[in-house]
């Protein structure tokens, strides 16, 4: 494990006390990327959007995958394929294959859904305000095909303080 510099430790300490997830991402992410903590091997220089009709998606996705990724559904707690998955490898979008998360960033949040403290590359996911179900949350979607993945919360572990709570139905896994 790499030892953090004094600047990195200061940045983590200073920004880990922020309460609002948007403020954490706004302040902490540039520092993490500047210090090379991000994994550039999965970086996308230019995201080419994948666009299909619902009928085309129904042909390639199971009913559960279609409901979660295209209709913003949520799988039942503790039922998904990856909530208790511990193999090493890469989690990619079930719809377009874009790399989203790696096992090294996965942790047991106790929620019953796969949880990660950061995506493999920030540009591979987009965050959208979600006011559904009478709550204000931040939805996470694939930046390449707009598949609904789950939501991000500000109650995760260091180094980011974030918890990307992701539906297993939106993911595929390639073991390393």
C-alpha positions as CSV (number, residue, x, y, z in Angstrom):
1,X,0.0,0.0,0.0
2,X,1.3,3.4,-0.9
3,X,2.2,5.9,1.9
4,X,0.2,9.1,1.6
5,X,2.1,12.4,1.5
6,X,1.6,15.2,4.0
7,X,-0.5,17.1,1.5
8,X,-2.7,14.1,0.8
9,X,-3.2,13.5,4.5
10,X,-4.1,17.2,5.0
11,X,-6.6,17.1,2.1
12,X,-8.2,14.0,3.5
13,X,-8.5,15.4,7.0
14,X,-9.7,18.8,5.9
15,X,-12.4,17.6,3.5
16,X,-13.5,14.5,5.4
17,X,-15.4,16.7,7.8
18,X,-17.7,18.2,5.2
19,X,-21.2,17.0,5.6
20,X,-22.7,17.4,2.1
21,X,-21.7,14.7,-0.5
22,X,-21.6,17.3,-3.3
23,X,-19.1,19.4,-1.3
24,X,-17.0,16.3,-0.7
25,X,-16.9,15.3,-4.3
26,X,-16.3,18.9,-5.5
27,X,-13.4,19.5,-3.1
28,X,-11.8,16.1,-2.7
29,X,-12.0,14.5,-6.1
30,X,-9.6,17.1,-7.8
31,X,-7.1,16.5,-5.0
32,X,-7.3,12.7,-5.4
33,X,-6.8,12.9,-9.1
34,X,-4.0,15.5,-8.8
35,X,-2.1,13.1,-6.5
36,X,-2.5,10.2,-8.8
37,X,-4.9,8.2,-6.7
38,X,-7.2,7.6,-9.6
39,X,-6.7,4.6,-11.9
40,X,-6.0,6.1,-15.3
41,X,-5.8,2.7,-17.0
42,X,-9.6,2.8,-17.2
43,X,-9.9,6.4,-18.3
44,X,-12.1,7.2,-21.3
45,X,-10.8,10.1,-23.4
46,X,-14.0,10.6,-25.2
47,X,-17.2,8.8,-24.3
48,X,-19.2,7.6,-27.3
49,X,-22.8,7.3,-26.2
50,X,-24.6,4.0,-26.7
51,X,-28.2,4.8,-27.6
52,X,-30.9,2.0,-28.1
53,X,-34.7,1.9,-28.0
54,X,-36.4,0.1,-25.2
55,X,-37.2,-2.8,-27.6
56,X,-33.5,-3.1,-28.4
57,X,-32.6,-3.1,-24.7
58,X,-35.2,-5.8,-24.0
59,X,-33.6,-8.1,-26.5
60,X,-30.1,-8.0,-24.7
61,X,-31.2,-7.7,-21.1
62,X,-33.1,-9.9,-18.7
63,X,-36.4,-8.5,-17.3
64,X,-34.7,-7.6,-14.0
65,X,-31.7,-6.0,-15.8
66,X,-34.0,-4.0,-18.0
67,X,-36.2,-2.8,-15.0
68,X,-33.1,-1.7,-13.0
69,X,-31.0,-0.1,-15.8
70,X,-33.6,1.3,-18.1
71,X,-36.6,2.0,-15.8
72,X,-34.6,3.0,-12.7
73,X,-35.7,0.1,-10.7
74,X,-34.1,-1.3,-7.5
75,X,-33.4,-5.0,-6.8
76,X,-34.5,-6.4,-3.5
77,X,-32.0,-6.1,-0.7
78,X,-29.6,-9.1,-0.2
79,X,-30.8,-10.8,-3.5
80,X,-28.3,-9.5,-6.1
81,X,-25.4,-11.5,-7.5
82,X,-22.7,-9.2,-6.2
83,X,-23.7,-8.0,-2.8
84,X,-21.6,-10.6,-1.1
85,X,-19.1,-11.1,-3.9
86,X,-15.4,-11.2,-3.0
87,X,-13.5,-12.1,-6.2
88,X,-10.9,-9.7,-7.5
89,X,-11.6,-8.1,-10.8
90,X,-13.6,-5.4,-12.7
91,X,-17.3,-4.6,-12.5
92,X,-18.6,-3.2,-15.8
93,X,-22.0,-1.9,-17.0
94,X,-24.3,-4.8,-18.0
95,X,-25.6,-2.7,-20.9
96,X,-22.5,-1.4,-22.7
97,X,-19.5,-3.0,-21.0
98,X,-17.9,0.2,-19.7
99,X,-15.6,-0.4,-16.7
100,X,-17.3,1.1,-13.6
101,X,-15.8,-0.2,-10.4
102,X,-12.9,-2.5,-9.2
103,X,-13.0,-5.0,-6.4
104,X,-10.2,-3.1,-4.6
105,X,-12.7,-0.2,-4.0
106,X,-15.6,-2.5,-2.8
107,X,-16.5,-2.7,0.8
108,X,-19.2,-4.4,3.0
109,X,-21.6,-1.6,3.8
110,X,-24.2,-3.9,5.5
111,X,-26.9,-2.6,3.2
112,X,-27.4,-5.7,1.0
113,X,-26.2,-4.1,-2.2
114,X,-22.7,-4.0,-3.6
115,X,-20.9,-0.8,-2.3
116,X,-17.8,0.9,-3.6
117,X,-16.0,4.0,-2.2
118,X,-15.2,5.3,-5.7
119,X,-15.6,4.4,-9.4
120,X,-12.7,3.1,-11.4
121,X,-12.7,6.5,-13.2
122,X,-14.9,9.4,-12.3
123,X,-15.7,10.1,-16.0
124,X,-17.2,6.6,-16.3
125,X,-20.2,7.5,-14.1
126,X,-22.4,10.6,-14.0
127,X,-24.4,11.8,-11.0
128,X,-28.0,13.1,-11.4
129,X,-30.3,14.7,-8.8
130,X,-33.1,12.2,-7.9
131,X,-36.2,13.5,-6.2
132,X,-38.2,10.2,-6.6
133,X,-39.9,8.4,-3.8
134,X,-40.2,11.6,-1.7
135,X,-36.4,11.8,-1.1
136,X,-33.6,13.9,-2.4
137,X,-30.8,11.5,-3.5
138,X,-28.0,11.4,-6.0
139,X,-28.5,8.8,-8.8
140,X,-25.5,7.2,-10.4
141,X,-25.7,6.4,-14.1
142,X,-23.2,5.0,-16.7
143,X,-21.7,7.8,-18.6
144,X,-21.7,5.8,-21.8
145,X,-25.3,4.4,-22.0
146,X,-27.2,6.3,-19.2
147,X,-28.0,3.0,-17.5
148,X,-29.3,3.5,-13.9
149,X,-26.7,1.9,-11.6
150,X,-27.8,3.0,-8.1
151,X,-27.2,6.0,-5.8
152,X,-24.2,7.6,-4.1
153,X,-24.3,8.6,-0.4
154,X,-21.8,10.5,1.8
155,X,-21.6,7.9,4.5
156,X,-18.8,5.8,3.0
157,X,-15.3,5.0,4.3
158,X,-12.1,6.9,3.6
159,X,-10.4,7.9,1.4
160,X,-13.5,9.4,-0.2
161,X,-16.3,9.3,2.4
162,X,-18.6,8.1,-0.3
163,X,-20.7,5.0,-0.7
164,X,-21.7,4.1,-4.2
165,X,-24.7,1.7,-3.6
166,X,-25.1,-0.2,-6.8
167,X,-27.6,-2.7,-8.1
168,X,-26.0,-6.1,-9.0
169,X,-28.5,-6.3,-12.0
170,X,-26.7,-3.3,-13.5
171,X,-23.2,-5.0,-13.4
172,X,-21.2,-7.7,-15.0
173,X,-18.0,-9.0,-13.5
174,X,-14.7,-10.0,-15.1
175,X,-12.3,-11.9,-12.7
176,X,-8.6,-10.9,-12.8
